[in-house]
Amino acid sequence: MSATSTFVPTQVDPRGLRVAATITSVVVALVLVLPSPAREILLVLQVAVFAVAAFVGLDRSPYSIFFKKVVRPRIGAPAELEDSRPPRFAQLVGFVFTAVALLGFLAGAATVGLVATALALVAALLNASIGLCLGCELYLVLRRLTPANA
């Protein structure tokens, strides 16, 4: 990229983000009620989903692929798209919380696992139910606090 070119972020369908948050809510809620080892298996899968979305790209996430292949053909194109950077950062935040939860459960620190899982569930439910993405909001706050030339 030359110094004069402009970076254009990828765009995402916000409805897909809410579908992903809904699936995440179900998975994380199950983690809270299932016994070991089922909860750890589910957490490993959810950590992997977050890792793909955060480190590879939202469009490569299994939940995004499900939305593109199953849901979007039935509901049509979105009225508008959103910048992918805030939700991708939110996936990183979800990755951190679920990874901490998984490590907590595996280390025998069930309280750590339960609290980190519960926090991830609250965030996912807020996004799924009312479209409030806490990770996206955190991204925007951090962007405002970062100097423009950094």
C-alpha positions, 0 to 999 in steps of 0.5 A: 500500500502506498502512502497516499492510498486509503485503507478501507475496512471490510464491512459486515452485515450487522444482522449476522453479528446478532445471529452470532451473538445469539448462538454464542449466548446459547453456547455460553449459557450451556457452559454454565449449566453443564457438568464437566467435561461437557462444559470444557468441550463447549468452551474449547469450541467457543474459544476456537470460534472467537479465535477464528473471528478475531485472528483470521476474520469475521467472515471465516467464523463458523457462525458467520458462515452459518449466517451467510449460507442459511439465514441471509438467503432467507432474509435478503441483503442488509439495508446497510453494512458496518465497519468490521473492526469494532466487532472483530475487536469484540471477538478478541474480547470474547476470546479472552474471557472464554479462554480465561474461563476455560483455563479456570475450569481446567485449573480447578478454579471453578469460580474463575471459570463461572465468573468469566463465563457469566461475563461473556454471557452478559455481553453476548446477551446484550448484543443478541437482544438489543444490539449493544456490543460491549466489545465494540463500544470498548473498541471505540473508547480505545480509539478515542484515547489513542493519539491520531498519529499512533 
